[in-house]
């Protein structure tokens, strides 16, 4: 009996040592938090100092400047993050699709590696997060104030509802800290900690009412003037779609613009852009401030409990956000501000301070990287690639030259035409095919068809090309400039190949493929 008892103690001691060796991993994601709304990323908003806690995290870790989503909308981006797969492979093309529970690959793989797993905050993948040991998630989009949550162990999904009081950013942080206090301390933990903020409609906690109240928020020049931007695909022939495509900050858009939503259409022209922008940004940045303050609270707890040094902390957004650039709001676009994601990693045992990487990564790479940080190997079924070598200060071998993007929800919600393309470090190529994948007859019985005018119409089929090195704000579409003929031809070839390699072709959508074939050489 003594031998058995000794053996049990030895096994327990060994498991505790191994748990200490494996890093804890916290994956923090905010909704719609654009990279250029984080001080560490520079840009026009950095002087406002909106994110001191995130800036410090970046200064003591690594900041990625070329992190991108493959579909700038909540549900598809989250599905790619948790599955390591592109939309047509994981089955989530838009906001209506559900990610199958057996494709919640990331928590499944982390549990295989001996981790306790938890999901707290905004989930937005419809099906129950069954593969987490613990979850407490917002139903759907969730509420900013006094949010209800669906909690594991409190009944059957989705009736397992519990009520809370307070602002969602505060409450989500409280839930995470409570989880950490009561976690299984015999195992390393993998925690997904997701904020609702700063998602529209930017309902901030009342304590931030005075934040930036007397500050003039710096404005992008493209909010007012951009004669060479875009194409007929986003502006129409002779600007005929100028009042229809792309929800605006100014009074430009006939149905959805921030001036009308907030000011009842009180302002006109440039003044409507100015007034709408100032209101839009102050509300947005107050939500951002609430997230950053709560991160400071979470980080203080980790330090106090001795978890800081052995915990990988990752911060990102589920996509970027148009903050007035090109007189646009929301996301969805392949333009930089929407497609780019912030991505910061802090892990003192591996990552040296003050690191900045321009490696071209996307959201399918996040799961493989976390799995390898946990001591595993990237599963063959994942399409993303681990960039753990970069975190270790080494070079990646055979890395991608371009990253693929596609937005499927033609016209729906914010009147953005369907498009796809590729981005390299220096260039971007976009094709607006301008057609919904659903048959027009289906719209009659769908809420989309009842709420949004013209979903069944095709918008112009055009190309855009931007030289990002010389035109980082994407103000000049150079597609028809002969100077770039060879570059564009190479990008088209890479685009065609990636669509094949990543299972992103239109073999199931022949009408879209016919448009692609017809206009490929235009």
Secondary structure, 3 states (H helix, E strand, C coil): CHHHHHHHHHHHHHHHHHHHHCCEEEEEEECCCCHHHCHHHCCCCHHHCCCHHHHHHHHCCEEECCEECCCCCHHHHHHHHHHCCCHHHHCCCCCCCCCCHHHCHHHHHHHHCCCEEEEEEECCCCCCCCCCCEEEEECCCCCCECCEEEECCCCCCCCCEEECCCEHHHHHHHHHHHHHHHCCCCCCEEEEEEECCCCCCCCCCHHHCCCCCCCCCCCCHHHCCCCCCCCHHHHCHHHCCCCCCCCECCCCCCCCEHHHHHHCCCCCHHHHHHHHHHHHHHHHHHHHHHHHHHHHHHHHHHHHCCCCCCEEEEEEECCCCEECHHHCEECCCCCHHHHECCEEEECCCCCCCCEEECCCEECCHHHHHHHHHCCCCCCCCCCCCCCHHHHCCCCCCCCCCCEEEEECCCCCCCCCCCEEEEECCCEEEEEECCCCCCCHHHHHHCHHHHHCCCCCCCCCCEEEEEECCCCCCCCCCCCCCHHHHHHHHHHHHHHHHHHHHCCCCCCCCHHHHHHHHHHCCC
